[in-house]
Amino acid sequence: MQSLVFSYSQRQYVKSARAAIDAANLSLKDAREQVALDASTTYIELDTLNRELEAAVQQGSFTANLVQIEQQRAEAGVDSHLDLLQANLTAANLKLHRLHLEARAATLSKQIAVLTGLPVGSVLPDHSSIPEIPAVGADELPRSPAGVDAAGSLANSKRLQAKGDDLLWRRPQVGFGAVYNYDSNELNSYSTYYQNFTPNNVSFGIQVTIPFFDFALRAKAKETAAEALRATVEAEQAQQQSDVQVATLTGHLRELDAQAEVAGLKRQIASEQLQSVIAQLELGNGAPSGPGAQPQTTPKSEQLARIDERQKYEDALDADLDLAKARLGLLRALGHMEDWLRELHGK
């Protein structure tokens, strides 16, 4: 058996190991929060795409009506062939947009399957299941993210390791050793050569090591000191990057909030315009007929208004999606992701 009796560096090694365990736990927490963020944003985006696909299908029916109306107007000589081509181009663009949405939705379904470990298509988004995302700000209880704390704990572990290696060649250490052996005469005649032979033998001793001239330990101490310095700089950089990210997301969040408001107002305006066109088709625009009078609203105008209203609806959904992603990103950057997840589990 061998045992360490006394060492100046051993306490530093133990502290270094504990700090490394803390760093590993914080890294695990950071990875868990990142997965939760990815799963949340993917789920919300898939729900948004499903609603946009419904609007795209409606747009497809409106464009089919528009093409049919333009075909009839072109045959009657009311509109030119260019107007018919323009209607066909609108239908083709909307078809391309719908195909893009379908491809993106399939990709997101696969990503959710990878993140959750469930079969593809088993998770179907339900808009009512999406919880409200808190509108946090940089001035609301900032907390150090788990990734930054992990980098700090790892740097602390490296510093303690370097301190232990430095003490290892500067300070002596004491060790204890003991050996027990049983000598048998069955195969070897020890008693023939040794007087007072006893089969049971025990030896023990204390070893004192004074490594003042151990250049290998000196080089090792310099190596770990350089690693500790590097880890410290990386921890500082992680903190600085986190601060920059918070500032960037905060400013970007204000812009996205304003864009979402603008998109919502445009959608309301398009909806009001659609209702006005429908009312004019049913009742007329109230303008007298004759030269210089306002032209009457046509079915073509109705289809164009319906297509525009659905497009504004999709734009509003995209703006809300970008706002939700930014809020979740800021929530994680401020270190409140775990609180939000705990609140969801409580519900």
Contacts in CASP RR format, 6 or more apart in sequence:
PFRMAT RR
TARGET T0000
AUTHOR 0000-0000-0000
METHOD contacts of the structure
MODEL  1
MQSLVFSYSQRQYVKSARAAIDAANLSLKDAREQVALDASTTYIELDTLN
RELEAAVQQGSFTANLVQIEQQRAEAGVDSHLDLLQANLTAANLKLHRLH
LEARAATLSKQIAVLTGLPVGSVLPDHSSIPEIPAVGADELPRSPAGVDA
AGSLANSKRLQAKGDDLLWRRPQVGFGAVYNYDSNELNSYSTYYQNFTPN
NVSFGIQVTIPFFDFALRAKAKETAAEALRATVEAEQAQQQSDVQVATLT
GHLRELDAQAEVAGLKRQIASEQLQSVIAQLELGNGAPSGPGAQPQTTPK
SEQLARIDERQKYEDALDADLDLAKARLGLLRALGHMEDWLRELHGK
1 177 0 8 1.000
1 178 0 8 1.000
1 179 0 8 1.000
2 175 0 8 1.000
2 176 0 8 1.000
2 177 0 8 1.000
3 175 0 8 1.000
3 176 0 8 1.000
3 177 0 8 1.000
4 10 0 8 1.000
4 173 0 8 1.000
4 174 0 8 1.000
4 175 0 8 1.000
4 176 0 8 1.000
5 174 0 8 1.000
5 175 0 8 1.000
5 176 0 8 1.000
5 206 0 8 1.000
6 173 0 8 1.000
6 174 0 8 1.000
6 175 0 8 1.000
7 168 0 8 1.000
7 171 0 8 1.000
7 173 0 8 1.000
7 174 0 8 1.000
8 164 0 8 1.000
8 167 0 8 1.000
8 168 0 8 1.000
8 170 0 8 1.000
8 171 0 8 1.000
8 173 0 8 1.000
9 163 0 8 1.000
9 164 0 8 1.000
9 165 0 8 1.000
9 166 0 8 1.000
9 167 0 8 1.000
9 168 0 8 1.000
9 171 0 8 1.000
9 173 0 8 1.000
10 173 0 8 1.000
12 160 0 8 1.000
12 161 0 8 1.000
12 163 0 8 1.000
12 164 0 8 1.000
12 167 0 8 1.000
13 160 0 8 1.000
13 161 0 8 1.000
13 164 0 8 1.000
15 160 0 8 1.000
16 157 0 8 1.000
16 158 0 8 1.000
16 160 0 8 1.000
16 161 0 8 1.000
16 164 0 8 1.000
17 157 0 8 1.000
19 153 0 8 1.000
19 154 0 8 1.000
19 156 0 8 1.000
19 157 0 8 1.000
19 160 0 8 1.000
20 153 0 8 1.000
20 154 0 8 1.000
20 157 0 8 1.000
22 153 0 8 1.000
23 150 0 8 1.000
23 151 0 8 1.000
23 152 0 8 1.000
23 153 0 8 1.000
23 154 0 8 1.000
23 157 0 8 1.000
24 150 0 8 1.000
26 146 0 8 1.000
26 147 0 8 1.000
26 149 0 8 1.000
26 150 0 8 1.000
26 153 0 8 1.000
27 146 0 8 1.000
27 147 0 8 1.000
27 150 0 8 1.000
29 146 0 8 1.000
29 150 0 8 1.000
29 338 0 8 1.000
30 145 0 8 1.000
30 146 0 8 1.000
30 147 0 8 1.000
30 150 0 8 1.000
33 146 0 8 1.000
33 332 0 8 1.000
33 335 0 8 1.000
33 337 0 8 1.000
33 338 0 8 1.000
33 341 0 8 1.000
34 332 0 8 1.000
35 115 0 8 1.000
36 337 0 8 1.000
36 341 0 8 1.000
37 328 0 8 1.000
37 329 0 8 1.000
37 332 0 8 1.000
37 337 0 8 1.000
38 111 0 8 1.000
38 115 0 8 1.000
39 112 0 8 1.000
39 115 0 8 1.000
39 116 0 8 1.000
40 328 0 8 1.000
41 324 0 8 1.000
41 325 0 8 1.000
41 328 0 8 1.000
42 108 0 8 1.000
42 111 0 8 1.000
42 112 0 8 1.000
42 115 0 8 1.000
43 112 0 8 1.000
43 123 0 8 1.000
43 125 0 8 1.000
43 130 0 8 1.000
44 125 0 8 1.000
44 130 0 8 1.000
44 321 0 8 1.000
44 324 0 8 1.000
44 325 0 8 1.000
45 108 0 8 1.000
45 321 0 8 1.000
45 325 0 8 1.000
46 105 0 8 1.000
46 108 0 8 1.000
46 109 0 8 1.000
46 112 0 8 1.000
46 125 0 8 1.000
47 125 0 8 1.000
47 126 0 8 1.000
47 127 0 8 1.000
47 130 0 8 1.000
48 317 0 8 1.000
48 318 0 8 1.000
48 320 0 8 1.000
48 321 0 8 1.000
49 101 0 8 1.000
49 104 0 8 1.000
49 105 0 8 1.000
49 108 0 8 1.000
50 105 0 8 1.000
50 125 0 8 1.000
51 127 0 8 1.000
51 317 0 8 1.000
52 101 0 8 1.000
52 314 0 8 1.000
52 317 0 8 1.000
52 318 0 8 1.000
53 98 0 8 1.000
53 101 0 8 1.000
53 102 0 8 1.000
53 105 0 8 1.000
55 310 0 8 1.000
55 313 0 8 1.000
55 314 0 8 1.000
55 317 0 8 1.000
56 94 0 8 1.000
56 97 0 8 1.000
56 98 0 8 1.000
56 101 0 8 1.000
56 310 0 8 1.000
56 314 0 8 1.000
57 98 0 8 1.000
58 306 0 8 1.000
58 310 0 8 1.000
59 94 0 8 1.000
59 98 0 8 1.000
59 306 0 8 1.000
59 307 0 8 1.000
59 310 0 8 1.000
59 311 0 8 1.000
60 91 0 8 1.000
60 94 0 8 1.000
60 95 0 8 1.000
60 98 0 8 1.000
62 303 0 8 1.000
62 306 0 8 1.000
62 307 0 8 1.000
62 310 0 8 1.000
63 87 0 8 1.000
63 90 0 8 1.000
63 91 0 8 1.000
63 94 0 8 1.000
63 303 0 8 1.000
63 307 0 8 1.000
64 91 0 8 1.000
65 299 0 8 1.000
65 303 0 8 1.000
66 87 0 8 1.000
66 90 0 8 1.000
66 91 0 8 1.000
66 300 0 8 1.000
66 303 0 8 1.000
66 304 0 8 1.000
66 307 0 8 1.000
67 84 0 8 1.000
67 87 0 8 1.000
67 88 0 8 1.000
67 91 0 8 1.000
69 87 0 8 1.000
69 299 0 8 1.000
69 300 0 8 1.000
69 303 0 8 1.000
70 79 0 8 1.000
70 83 0 8 1.000
70 84 0 8 1.000
70 86 0 8 1.000
70 87 0 8 1.000
70 300 0 8 1.000
71 84 0 8 1.000
73 79 0 8 1.000
73 83 0 8 1.000
73 84 0 8 1.000
73 300 0 8 1.000
74 80 0 8 1.000
74 81 0 8 1.000
74 83 0 8 1.000
74 84 0 8 1.000
90 307 0 8 1.000
94 307 0 8 1.000
109 120 0 8 1.000
109 121 0 8 1.000
109 123 0 8 1.000
110 120 0 8 1.000
112 118 0 8 1.000
112 121 0 8 1.000
112 123 0 8 1.000
113 119 0 8 1.000
113 120 0 8 1.000
113 121 0 8 1.000
113 122 0 8 1.000
113 123 0 8 1.000
116 123 0 8 1.000
131 344 0 8 1.000
131 347 0 8 1.000
133 324 0 8 1.000
133 327 0 8 1.000
133 328 0 8 1.000
133 331 0 8 1.000
133 340 0 8 1.000
134 327 0 8 1.000
134 331 0 8 1.000
134 336 0 8 1.000
134 340 0 8 1.000
135 327 0 8 1.000
136 327 0 8 1.000
136 330 0 8 1.000
136 331 0 8 1.000
136 334 0 8 1.000
136 336 0 8 1.000
137 250 0 8 1.000
137 253 0 8 1.000
137 330 0 8 1.000
137 334 0 8 1.000
138 246 0 8 1.000
138 247 0 8 1.000
138 250 0 8 1.000
138 330 0 8 1.000
138 334 0 8 1.000
140 334 0 8 1.000
141 334 0 8 1.000
141 336 0 8 1.000
142 246 0 8 1.000
142 334 0 8 1.000
142 335 0 8 1.000
143 334 0 8 1.000
143 335 0 8 1.000
143 336 0 8 1.000
144 239 0 8 1.000
144 242 0 8 1.000
144 335 0 8 1.000
145 242 0 8 1.000
145 332 0 8 1.000
145 333 0 8 1.000
145 334 0 8 1.000
145 335 0 8 1.000
146 335 0 8 1.000
146 338 0 8 1.000
147 238 0 8 1.000
148 235 0 8 1.000
148 238 0 8 1.000
148 239 0 8 1.000
148 242 0 8 1.000
151 231 0 8 1.000
151 234 0 8 1.000
151 235 0 8 1.000
151 238 0 8 1.000
151 239 0 8 1.000
152 231 0 8 1.000
152 235 0 8 1.000
152 238 0 8 1.000
154 231 0 8 1.000
154 235 0 8 1.000
155 228 0 8 1.000
155 231 0 8 1.000
155 232 0 8 1.000
155 234 0 8 1.000
155 235 0 8 1.000
157 231 0 8 1.000
158 224 0 8 1.000
158 227 0 8 1.000
158 228 0 8 1.000
158 230 0 8 1.000
158 231 0 8 1.000
158 232 0 8 1.000
159 228 0 8 1.000
159 231 0 8 1.000
159 232 0 8 1.000
161 224 0 8 1.000
161 227 0 8 1.000
161 228 0 8 1.000
162 221 0 8 1.000
162 224 0 8 1.000
162 225 0 8 1.000
162 227 0 8 1.000
162 228 0 8 1.000
164 221 0 8 1.000
165 217 0 8 1.000
165 220 0 8 1.000
165 221 0 8 1.000
165 224 0 8 1.000
165 225 0 8 1.000
166 221 0 8 1.000
166 225 0 8 1.000
168 211 0 8 1.000
168 217 0 8 1.000
168 220 0 8 1.000
168 221 0 8 1.000
169 211 0 8 1.000
169 212 0 8 1.000
169 214 0 8 1.000
169 217 0 8 1.000
169 218 0 8 1.000
169 220 0 8 1.000
169 221 0 8 1.000
170 212 0 8 1.000
172 208 0 8 1.000
172 209 0 8 1.000
172 210 0 8 1.000
172 211 0 8 1.000
173 208 0 8 1.000
173 209 0 8 1.000
174 206 0 8 1.000
174 207 0 8 1.000
174 208 0 8 1.000
174 209 0 8 1.000
175 206 0 8 1.000
175 207 0 8 1.000
175 208 0 8 1.000
175 209 0 8 1.000
176 204 0 8 1.000
176 205 0 8 1.000
176 206 0 8 1.000
176 207 0 8 1.000
177 204 0 8 1.000
177 205 0 8 1.000
177 206 0 8 1.000
177 207 0 8 1.000
178 202 0 8 1.000
178 203 0 8 1.000
178 204 0 8 1.000
178 205 0 8 1.000
179 202 0 8 1.000
179 203 0 8 1.000
179 204 0 8 1.000
180 200 0 8 1.000
180 201 0 8 1.000
180 202 0 8 1.000
181 201 0 8 1.000
182 199 0 8 1.000
182 200 0 8 1.000
182 201 0 8 1.000
183 190 0 8 1.000
183 197 0 8 1.000
183 199 0 8 1.000
183 201 0 8 1.000
184 199 0 8 1.000
185 191 0 8 1.000
185 197 0 8 1.000
185 199 0 8 1.000
190 197 0 8 1.000
191 197 0 8 1.000
211 217 0 8 1.000
242 333 0 8 1.000
245 333 0 8 1.000
246 330 0 8 1.000
246 333 0 8 1.000
246 334 0 8 1.000
249 326 0 8 1.000
249 329 0 8 1.000
249 330 0 8 1.000
249 333 0 8 1.000
250 330 0 8 1.000
252 326 0 8 1.000
253 323 0 8 1.000
253 326 0 8 1.000
253 327 0 8 1.000
253 330 0 8 1.000
256 319 0 8 1.000
256 322 0 8 1.000
256 323 0 8 1.000
256 326 0 8 1.000
257 323 0 8 1.000
259 319 0 8 1.000
259 322 0 8 1.000
259 323 0 8 1.000
260 316 0 8 1.000
260 319 0 8 1.000
260 320 0 8 1.000
260 322 0 8 1.000
260 323 0 8 1.000
262 319 0 8 1.000
263 312 0 8 1.000
263 315 0 8 1.000
263 316 0 8 1.000
263 318 0 8 1.000
263 319 0 8 1.000
263 320 0 8 1.000
264 312 0 8 1.000
264 316 0 8 1.000
264 319 0 8 1.000
266 312 0 8 1.000
266 315 0 8 1.000
266 316 0 8 1.000
267 309 0 8 1.000
267 312 0 8 1.000
267 313 0 8 1.000
267 315 0 8 1.000
267 316 0 8 1.000
269 312 0 8 1.000
270 305 0 8 1.000
270 308 0 8 1.000
270 309 0 8 1.000
270 311 0 8 1.000
270 312 0 8 1.000
270 313 0 8 1.000
271 309 0 8 1.000
271 312 0 8 1.000
273 305 0 8 1.000
273 308 0 8 1.000
273 309 0 8 1.000
274 302 0 8 1.000
274 305 0 8 1.000
274 306 0 8 1.000
274 308 0 8 1.000
274 309 0 8 1.000
277 297 0 8 1.000
277 301 0 8 1.000
277 302 0 8 1.000
277 305 0 8 1.000
278 302 0 8 1.000
280 296 0 8 1.000
280 297 0 8 1.000
281 297 0 8 1.000
281 299 0 8 1.000
281 302 0 8 1.000
284 296 0 8 1.000
284 297 0 8 1.000
285 294 0 8 1.000
285 296 0 8 1.000
285 297 0 8 1.000
287 293 0 8 1.000
287 294 0 8 1.000
287 296 0 8 1.000
328 337 0 8 1.000
331 337 0 8 1.000
331 340 0 8 1.000
END
